[in-house]
Amino acid sequence: MRGEAPLLSVARASDLPAIVAAAMAMPQRARLVDAFRGRAALHFVDTFPALIAALREQLDAADAVIVPARDGNGAEALSLVPEIARWWPRTAIIAYVGAGAQHSTDIRGLAAAGVHQFVFPGFDDSGVALRAILGAARRQCAADWVMHQLSIVVPVKLHPMVQMALARPDAITTVRGLADALGVQRHTLFNWCVGADFLRPEEVLVWARLALVGYYLETTGTTVETIALELSFPSDTALRNSIKRYTGHRATELRRAGGLGAVVEAFAQRVAQRRRRPQLHLE
């Protein structure tokens, strides 16, 4: 990552990222305040029901929530996390739990329930580390939501390709890089796409990356220049040209047109167009 503030840690056009933290002990609250002072809008609540009430009040305004394994009343985060993931899928979930074997059951359960990142007291709950965890959680949440939207267009057999591309968009920029990350040959990716009667791997990769761009344009005030830098596009001009070529929109128009939704719509149209053409042949 270039610098301390990754793409999903930057402020929106009009405000800072909003974090709701539930049932935090006073030392934990102090660490969060120190880490995010001037960098995020923190809101503390005492119980998990109060957290749900705060999310309902803020609707989609919460960028992230931070929860312990249990609140002061003994309520389990294991029940809370799936509810947040279901109703607020674009809100990143961070669990503040103890490290060590005695906490392994909590960690495994929370990870399976949908927690994006973990904070371990005494290890990574201060300053730069906390801010990096927030950025990582928000990137993972973005990738999960974009994959959910793309799943209606991409055949199930090709989901691993798209998931990998979304998980490491700054590093996976070529088909060879995607194949290496999946542990297969480039020709294997081609065969997967042929078998699914779908677009070629290089175009699948482009659409996955543009979907993520659309999400960032839709949900943040981040500039095209910053997005291009963070996602390792050759330049902001290259990204603008790619947006125009594939979606038919200029970058500013894509933001107004709905961002991710507009990319998915253009992607679906491209797939439909492809399937009206003669079949690909194996190389």
N, C-alpha and C positions, 0 to 999 in steps of 0.2 A: 504494500500500500504506500502511496506517495504522500508522506506527511501524516500528521496525527489525525486529521479530520476526514474520514472516508466519506464517500458520497452520501450514504444514508445517515450520517451524523450531522449534516449541514442543516441549517434552519430552512424552513419554508420561506416563501417570499415575505410573509408578514409576521411570522413568529418563530419561536424556538421549538424543537421537538418536545412533545409533551410526554412525561413519564408519570405513571401512577404507581406508587409503591404501597403495598399493604402489609400491615402487621410487622413493621420493622422495629427492632429494638433501638433504643436511643443511640448506641454506638454506631449501628448500621445507618441510621438516619444521618448522623453527622458525617459519615464517610460519603454517602450519596450527595449530600449538600456540598461538601468540599469538591467532589469530583465534577459536579455538573453546574456549579455556580457560573452564571453567565452563558452557559452552553445548552441548557435545557430547562423547561418549566416543570418543576417537581411538585407533585401533589401527594400528600400522605393520607392514608386512611388506616383505621385500626383493625378492621376485620375484613374477611373475604366478602360477606354480603355488602359491606360498604363499598368495596372495590367494584362489584357488579353494578351497584347503584351509580357510582361515579362514571363508569363506562357508558351506562345508559344515558346519563345526563349529557356526556360529552359526545355521544354517538361515535363518529369516526375520528374524533380529534386526538385520541390517545395513540401515540406512536409506539409506546412500549409499556408493559407492566412488569413490576418486580415483586415476586412473592417468595415467602419462605415455604418450607414443606408443610407447616401448619400455622394457623393463626392462634391468637391468645385464647380462643374458645375451644381449641382442639379440632377445628374444621380442617379437612384435608385438602391440600392443593391438588392432589390426585383427582379429585372430583371437580375442582374449579377449572383447571387448565383446559379440559375438553370443551367446557362451556364457552370459555373465552375464544378458543380456536374456532368454534362453530359460529358464534355470533359476531365476532370481531376478527375475521381472518387476516386483516391487514395490520393488526396490532402484534408487535413482537412480544414474546413471553420469555422472561428471564427469571430463573429460580435462584434464590439466595440460600444455599444449603451447606451444611458442614461437610468437610472432606473426611475421608477415612472409611474403613470397612463397615463401620457401624451405620454409615449413611448410604451404603451402596444400594440398598433396596429402594430408598427414596429416589435416588438419582436415576436408577434404571426405570422405575415406574413413571417418573416425571418426563423423562426423555421419550418414552413410548407414548405418553399422553399428549405430547405436542410442544414441550418446552424447547425453545430455540437455542438458548445458551445458559450456562451456569456460572454463578459467582461463588467462590469459596472464601469464607471469612479468614482473614489473616494471610491469604495467598495472593488474591488478585482483586481485592475490594478497595482500591484506592486509585485516585488520579487517572493516569493514562490507561491503566488496565481496565478500569470500569468503563471509560469512554470507548475503548476498543471493543469491549464486550457488547456494549450497546450497538455500536456500528455493525458488528458481526451478526447480532440477533436481527437487526433490521434488514440486513442483506439477505439472511436466510429466510426471513418472513416474506420478503419481496419475491424471492425465487420460488417459494412454495405457492404463493398466490398466482404468480405468472404461470407456473406449471399447471395449476388448477384450471386456468382459463384456456391454456393451449391444449389441454387434454381433450377438448371437444373437437379439435381439428386433427391432432396427431394420433395415428394408430397406436394402440397399446404396446405393440412390439417395439416401437421406436421411442417410447417414453424414457428409457435409460439414457438415450442420446441427448434428449432435450434437458433432462434433469441434470446431467453432468455439465452441459453447456451453461445452464443457469447458475449452477453452484459455483463455478469458477470462471465468470465472464471476463475477468481481467487477464487470465492466463490462457484460456482456451479460445483461440481466435482463428484456428485453422482446422481443417478436417484431420490432418495428421495429429495435431495436438489433441483433438477429441478422441481419435482412435487410441492414442497412447494412454490417455486418461482412463479409457474403458478397458485397456489391456487386450485390444484386438488389432487386426490389420485394417488399413484404409479400405481395402477391397471388401472386407467383411461388412463395413458400414454401407457400402454401395449395395451389396447383396441384400442386406436387411431392408433397405429402401425399395429395391426392386420387388422383394417378396411382399412388401406391404402396399405395392402399387402407389408409391408416394414420390415426392420430390427427391432430388439427389441430395446427398449428405451436406454438400457445401451450402445449398440453399436452405436446408433445414436449420443449419447453424446460423445463417444470417437472420432468418425469421425469429429464432429464439432470442438472439441478441437484440433485435429491434423491438421485440415484445417487452424486454426489460427496459429498454430506452423509453418506450411508451409509458410504462409504469412510472418511471422516474419523472417524466414530463408531466404526467397526470397528478402525481401525489406530492411533488416537491416544487420548490421554486428554483431548483438547480438549473444552471445554464447548460446549453448544448456543449460548450467548450469543456465544462467540468465533467459532464457525462462521457464525452469522448476520451478524456484523459483517464478517467477511472476505469473505463471498460476497454482500454488499450486499442481504441480505433487509431488509425494512422494520424488523423487530424480531425478537427471539428468540421472542416470542409468535407472530408471523406464521409463522416457520419451524416451530414446534411444531405449529401448526394445519395447516400444509401437510403435514407428515409424517403426522399422524393422518388427514387427509382422504384422502390418496392411498395410503398403505400400510396403514392400519388399525392401526398401532402408535403408541404414544407414543414420544417420543424415547429415553427410557431403555430401553423395550422393544425398540426397533429396534436399539440397540447390542447387547443380549443375544441378539437373534434372528439376528445375523449381519451386520448393517450392510448393506453393498453387496448381498450375496446376497439378503437379504430384500427390498430395493428392486427388484432385477431380477425376482424372482419375482412381486411385486405388479404390476410393469409388464407382464410377460408375460400375467398374468391379465386386466389391463385391455385389452390389445390383443386377446386372444381374445374378450373380451366385446364389444368394438367391432365385430369382424368378424362377429358374429352378428346385428348390427343392420343396418337399411337403409343403402345406400350414401350417401355425401355427394354433394351436387350442387355444381357450380361456381357461384360467386357472380357 
